[in-house]
Amino acid sequence: MDVPPDSLTKSLPSQSDSTHADLSPKKHCVIQISSLLIEDMKLDDTLDLIVETGEIEIGGVVLKIATANMAVHIVDILPGELIDSCGWEMFDARQVTSKDQSAPREVWQITTLAQGFSGKKKPVCFGFDRPAVLARLVVSSAHRPSVADTTAEIFFYWESCRDNVISDRDGASVLISDTVLDVLPAICATEREVFPTRYGSPLICVSPRAKHPPRRLFEFRNGGVTFKFDGGPGASDSTGVKQ
């Protein structure tokens, strides 16, 4: 069960308009899908969806994630500590149907909002000063009688400029992808500058004529599950796979 931040973890306090955290391009934020190494070929676990915003307060997140590998099924997506401990008003996660025939096998959308338009519920905080769990992906391989050695990617997926965007506390600025990293080897490839894509928001999402154009401040890090029957204890590599 999630608990409020302790004395070693400070929630970001509410700030007035004149003292909002600097959103200059020097700031770099991260949102990451964690990774697992499974050695017994049976998967019934969770993957954390982690967000790190530094001093930037955020007020809403819309994410789209996907998997194309038959070995892994996303059973559910649950709210994480950022939603629970900060008392955010809205968390919605659901599997969606893509209109594109080339879309991955499973596509999910996550929508969170710190405070609704009614303003009835006041959030306690708009972020932490450390990496925090935004959501937990419940993943399973129970639908498969057996799984061969494979890497099942779970990755961020863009079908429009409205996917994988983060708003600041007041909704005045929209923060989008600056870079996208494959923590696990990329298998499902797409084009970079046309939808659908897994390489971040294309150039068409940033209009130079917009009064408040989106800011490229986020590094998106993909993750997933690696099934490896002969993986020895204590093994590790540069992929960041957790054992």
C-alpha positions in Angstrom: 0.0 0.0 0.0 1.3 3.4 -0.8 2.3 5.7 2.0 2.8 9.4 2.2 6.4 10.7 1.6 8.6 10.4 4.7 11.1 12.9 6.1 13.6 11.9 3.4 11.2 12.6 0.5 9.7 16.1 0.1 6.6 16.7 -1.8 6.8 19.8 -4.1 4.9 22.6 -2.4 2.3 24.7 -4.2 3.9 27.7 -5.8 2.4 31.1 -6.9 2.4 32.1 -10.6 5.4 34.4 -10.0 7.6 31.6 -8.5 6.8 28.6 -10.7 9.7 26.2 -11.4 11.8 27.2 -14.3 10.8 25.3 -17.5 13.9 26.2 -19.5 15.3 23.6 -21.9 18.1 23.0 -19.4 15.6 21.0 -17.3 15.4 17.4 -18.1 12.6 15.1 -16.8 12.3 11.3 -17.1 9.4 8.9 -17.4 10.3 5.3 -17.5 8.7 1.8 -17.8 10.7 -0.5 -15.5 12.1 -3.9 -16.7 12.1 -7.4 -15.3 14.2 -10.6 -15.9 12.2 -13.8 -15.5 14.1 -17.0 -15.2 11.4 -19.5 -14.4 9.3 -18.7 -17.5 6.3 -17.8 -15.3 5.3 -14.1 -15.0 2.8 -12.7 -12.6 4.2 -9.3 -11.4 4.1 -5.6 -11.8 6.2 -3.1 -13.7 6.5 0.4 -12.3 5.9 3.4 -14.4 8.2 6.0 -12.9 8.2 9.8 -13.3 11.0 12.2 -12.3 10.3 15.9 -12.7 12.8 17.5 -10.4 11.5 20.9 -9.3 8.8 21.1 -12.0 5.2 20.7 -10.7 2.9 18.7 -13.0 -0.9 18.7 -13.0 -1.8 16.0 -15.5 -0.5 13.2 -17.6 -1.8 11.4 -20.7 0.3 8.3 -21.7 -0.1 5.6 -24.3 1.8 2.4 -23.9 1.9 -0.8 -26.0 3.3 -4.3 -26.4 3.5 -6.4 -29.5 4.9 -9.6 -28.0 2.4 -12.5 -27.4 4.4 -13.6 -24.3 3.1 -10.8 -22.1 -0.4 -9.6 -21.3 -1.1 -6.3 -19.5 -3.8 -7.4 -17.1 -4.5 -4.0 -15.5 -2.9 -0.7 -14.7 -3.1 0.6 -11.1 -2.5 4.1 -9.6 0.9 4.6 -8.0 2.2 6.6 -5.1 2.1 10.0 -6.9 -1.7 9.6 -7.4 -2.4 8.2 -4.0 -0.1 10.1 -1.7 -0.7 13.5 -3.5 -4.4 12.9 -3.5 -4.9 13.5 -7.3 -8.5 13.6 -8.4 -8.5 11.4 -11.5 -6.8 8.2 -12.6 -8.1 6.3 -15.6 -6.4 3.4 -17.4 -8.0 1.3 -20.1 -7.1 -0.8 -23.1 -7.9 1.1 -26.3 -8.5 0.0 -29.9 -6.3 1.5 -32.5 -7.6 2.5 -35.9 -4.3 1.6 -37.5 -4.0 -2.0 -38.8 -0.3 -2.0 -38.0 -0.8 -1.1 -34.4 0.8 -3.3 -31.6 -1.3 -6.2 -30.2 -2.1 -4.3 -26.9 -2.4 -0.5 -26.6 -3.3 1.1 -23.2 -4.1 4.7 -22.4 -3.4 6.3 -18.9 -5.0 9.6 -18.0 -4.3 11.4 -14.7 -5.4 14.8 -13.4 -4.4 16.4 -10.2 -7.4 18.6 -9.9 -10.6 18.6 -11.9 -12.4 21.6 -13.3 -14.8 21.7 -10.4 -11.9 22.4 -8.0 -13.7 20.4 -5.2 -10.7 18.2 -4.5 -7.4 19.9 -3.6 -4.3 17.8 -4.2 -1.7 17.6 -1.5 1.2 17.9 -3.9 2.1 18.0 -7.6 5.2 15.9 -7.6 8.1 14.7 -5.4 11.8 15.7 -5.3 12.7 12.1 -6.3 11.6 9.5 -8.8 8.0 8.4 -8.0 5.7 5.7 -9.2 2.9 7.1 -11.3 1.3 3.8 -12.1 1.9 0.0 -11.8 1.4 -2.3 -14.8 0.1 -5.7 -13.8 1.7 -8.1 -16.3 1.2 -11.9 -16.8 2.2 -14.8 -19.0 -0.5 -17.1 -17.6 -2.3 -17.0 -21.0 0.7 -18.9 -22.5 1.4 -22.6 -21.8 5.1 -22.0 -22.3 7.4 -19.1 -23.1 10.7 -19.4 -25.0 13.6 -17.1 -24.4 12.4 -13.7 -25.6 12.2 -10.0 -24.8 8.7 -8.6 -24.6 8.9 -4.9 -25.0 6.5 -2.5 -23.3 7.0 0.8 -24.9 5.5 4.3 -25.3 3.4 4.7 -28.4 2.3 7.8 -30.3 -0.8 7.9 -32.5 -1.4 11.7 -32.3 0.1 14.8 -30.7 -2.2 14.3 -27.7 -0.4 11.1 -26.7 2.3 11.0 -24.1 2.0 14.6 -22.9 2.4 16.1 -19.5 1.0 19.4 -18.3 2.5 21.7 -15.7 0.5 22.4 -12.6 -1.7 25.1 -14.1 -2.0 23.5 -17.5 -0.3 26.6 -19.1 2.6 24.5 -20.5 2.5 21.1 -22.2 5.7 19.0 -21.9 6.5 16.4 -24.5 9.2 14.0 -25.6 12.8 15.2 -26.1 14.3 11.7 -26.5 13.1 8.1 -26.4 15.4 5.3 -25.1 15.0 1.6 -25.6 16.2 0.1 -22.3 15.5 -3.3 -23.9 16.5 -4.1 -27.5 14.0 -2.5 -30.0 12.0 -5.1 -31.9 8.8 -3.3 -33.0 10.1 -0.4 -35.2 8.2 2.5 -36.7 8.9 5.7 -38.7 10.1 8.7 -36.7 8.2 11.6 -38.2 4.8 10.2 -39.0 2.1 8.6 -36.9 1.9 6.1 -35.5 5.4 6.1 -34.0 7.4 4.9 -31.0 10.1 7.6 -31.3 8.4 10.5 -29.7 6.3 13.5 -30.7 7.0 14.4 -34.4 8.0 17.9 -35.5 4.4 18.6 -36.5 3.4 18.6 -32.8 5.4 21.8 -32.2 4.0 24.7 -34.1 6.3 27.8 -34.0 3.2 29.9 -34.5 1.6 28.7 -31.3 1.3 31.1 -28.4 2.4 28.5 -25.9 4.2 25.8 -28.0 4.9 22.4 -26.3 8.3 22.1 -24.6 10.5 19.1 -25.3 11.6 18.3 -21.7 10.9 14.6 -21.2 13.1 11.6 -21.8 10.9 8.5 -22.3 12.5 5.2 -21.4 10.9 2.0 -22.6 11.0 -1.2 -20.7 9.5 -4.7 -20.6 10.2 -8.3 -19.7 13.0 -10.6 -20.6 12.4 -14.3 -20.4 15.7 -16.2 -20.1 15.6 -19.8 -19.0 19.4 -20.2 -18.4 19.9 -16.8 -16.7 22.3 -17.4 -13.7 22.0 -15.8 -10.3 23.6 -12.4 -10.0 23.8 -11.9 -13.8 23.3 -8.3 -15.0 24.0 -6.3 -18.1 23.8 -2.8 -19.4 20.2 -2.9 -20.3 19.1 -2.0 -16.8 17.0 -5.2 -16.4 16.1 -5.8 -12.8 16.5 -9.3 -11.4 
